[in-house]
């Protein structure tokens, strides 16, 4: 009964139906990806939480902390680094405000600025690594120091990649606009997360 | 009109033009359909189950005699290490959390797919490489430190295998977290309009509690494994007292994940059982809210009991007391569930088919595992049986008698929906009988062996334990053979079994309100809830209510749970104060 023409017509219809359904589906839940990202960052935070608590346990059990003979950490460079990283959170927020006003060049400017600040932070970290008086295996303090800051540095690096991806995509015309800018928002939330983790890390390792 | 007919009438399944059948090739590709991913998880998990089972059979054959004569003791260490790792991380978690939740959640809440379909596929495709990686450790000398991988043991014996073990577990943990994020967001955000939390099927509640645990606990295991990897590969001393570290820190981090992991492995099956029992007892579930909220209670308590694995690790007495009490308290929400299931069956019109038999088997064996769990929670008793076969018996009663019976029950129940074919009932019952006998024969004697003091994880034992060990080995062979009827039944039925109708069990939850197997995007139109998820056995009670089809344009006639058609005047909340009578009776 059914000829091939009818079948292909049906296929086309179904195709449209599916495409519409998918589009409608995304329209229905505009915030799901952000929510998913936040749940993911919560899980990431739990890794850091585990490592922080391990650090505190080692610290509480040690007879003296840092162990005898460990060179004291210098505060000046990490302090400047911290200031740069924290202020970059405010800078990246400017990008979000810009794109909400459909200002793509503003978005590019602020994202580029954040990327540079993040890169300066990473470079500062590397500089500190090479000028410390201890290595990974010197003692338990040194080991925790390198693993914690290194794991955080990995997150900073990933954040830089995210921001560069957003910059790359923003070159495409109308890829981001005031309505659709999930990538911008996601990178911003992720960057805030990296920042908050660093504040805790800095307090634990340098100040306490 | 019965409730099932009412629900079905409100949801005309999409016998549309779309071919509901997937091609077999789709199952070997990166496919984003949650139903394809679910079957990928289940089949992959089952293959690893067969591998892990083969390892277990070798272990039991070795233990048939007191002397280590079949394999050398070091290889024996690898056998039980890989058996444990495979069964937990490559079978129960992927099949239970990945398989069933993937298939059922979107269908049960009336969604077209998961919240993040591509992430879902990524989460699955991490599993086979990680599993193969773990298998590859056989080439370099497999890990020997047990599935717990306690340092310093794990840092000394077969380091290459241990490094592979860590990498494999990190991958599997990542997969598990990515999957859990998806389930969590899907349950919270993608339910059909009109389905509040208290209209969700109980499986969704169980998965909500489970995914919460995965998201909170699994990352901590990743942290522990990262530190362990540094100790192993870079030579740091996190878990080495000579360098200022402490092996007990690893134990804390490990069990902070691995105790909740027990609930990650069993709670999905609490959900499965809560679905299977009311359907096949033809009765409303007893204590819907009690079962739902007790899942959350188990989740919360499960996070604060981990150190009961460490009573002999120098844990101070006051801390032991805390963990002993919290552990015993978990028996309360678990008991609430067990008694609710029993009360659901009580006086029901029970269909004793394979799914129901496995569900009842689940309850009986899980209760034994739960009771021994309360026993080992008591510090003095735990110190006596620590690292003996009593622990092995307890663990298998929970993870085999619980999780694996739950998996089988769920497979028999949802196989028609997953494949569109019915399983053979006779072979299902033979499978159940063999499994139940084999299981109890294998693990029941281990309780006594443990009480007599036989240590676990040792390839040789005192000759006085021989007769009980022979019994265990015999049971393990029955258990191994019991898999064959299932395997043959599943493969044969999938290809040639009788076609399943859309709703072969006359169930009410939404996954039965579509075709078998469901069409590619599950539902033709948004499904509606004409009845609650467990309104069984009401017969013709509400036949005078003519609930219209879901196509009805008028929202008032859309027959959701808040529709005026379903309203019964409650005198307690009457509009005029003079008409109000009595207390408000909120019905389930």
HADDOCK unambig.tbl for C-alpha pairs under 7 A between the chains (distance, minus, plus):
assign (segid A and resid 36 and name CA) (segid B and resid 181 and name CA) 6.38 0.50 0.50
assign (segid A and resid 36 and name CA) (segid B and resid 185 and name CA) 6.28 0.50 0.50
assign (segid A and resid 39 and name CA) (segid B and resid 181 and name CA) 6.32 0.50 0.50
assign (segid A and resid 40 and name CA) (segid B and resid 181 and name CA) 6.55 0.50 0.50
assign (segid A and resid 43 and name CA) (segid B and resid 215 and name CA) 5.41 0.50 0.50
assign (segid A and resid 43 and name CA) (segid B and resid 216 and name CA) 6.22 0.50 0.50
assign (segid A and resid 43 and name CA) (segid B and resid 219 and name CA) 6.01 0.50 0.50
assign (segid A and resid 44 and name CA) (segid B and resid 219 and name CA) 6.73 0.50 0.50
assign (segid A and resid 46 and name CA) (segid B and resid 216 and name CA) 6.40 0.50 0.50
assign (segid A and resid 46 and name CA) (segid B and resid 219 and name CA) 5.58 0.50 0.50
assign (segid A and resid 46 and name CA) (segid B and resid 220 and name CA) 6.10 0.50 0.50
assign (segid A and resid 47 and name CA) (segid B and resid 219 and name CA) 4.69 0.50 0.50
assign (segid A and resid 47 and name CA) (segid B and resid 220 and name CA) 5.02 0.50 0.50
assign (segid A and resid 47 and name CA) (segid B and resid 222 and name CA) 6.63 0.50 0.50
assign (segid A and resid 47 and name CA) (segid B and resid 223 and name CA) 5.29 0.50 0.50
assign (segid A and resid 50 and name CA) (segid B and resid 220 and name CA) 5.11 0.50 0.50
assign (segid A and resid 50 and name CA) (segid B and resid 223 and name CA) 6.03 0.50 0.50
assign (segid A and resid 51 and name CA) (segid B and resid 223 and name CA) 5.99 0.50 0.50
assign (segid A and resid 54 and name CA) (segid B and resid 249 and name CA) 6.67 0.50 0.50
assign (segid A and resid 58 and name CA) (segid B and resid 245 and name CA) 6.51 0.50 0.50
assign (segid A and resid 62 and name CA) (segid B and resid 244 and name CA) 6.96 0.50 0.50
assign (segid A and resid 137 and name CA) (segid B and resid 235 and name CA) 6.92 0.50 0.50
assign (segid A and resid 137 and name CA) (segid B and resid 236 and name CA) 5.26 0.50 0.50
assign (segid A and resid 139 and name CA) (segid B and resid 243 and name CA) 6.35 0.50 0.50
assign (segid A and resid 140 and name CA) (segid B and resid 237 and name CA) 6.33 0.50 0.50
assign (segid A and resid 140 and name CA) (segid B and resid 238 and name CA) 6.45 0.50 0.50
assign (segid A and resid 140 and name CA) (segid B and resid 243 and name CA) 6.43 0.50 0.50
assign (segid A and resid 140 and name CA) (segid B and resid 244 and name CA) 5.70 0.50 0.50
assign (segid A and resid 140 and name CA) (segid B and resid 245 and name CA) 6.38 0.50 0.50
assign (segid A and resid 143 and name CA) (segid B and resid 236 and name CA) 6.43 0.50 0.50
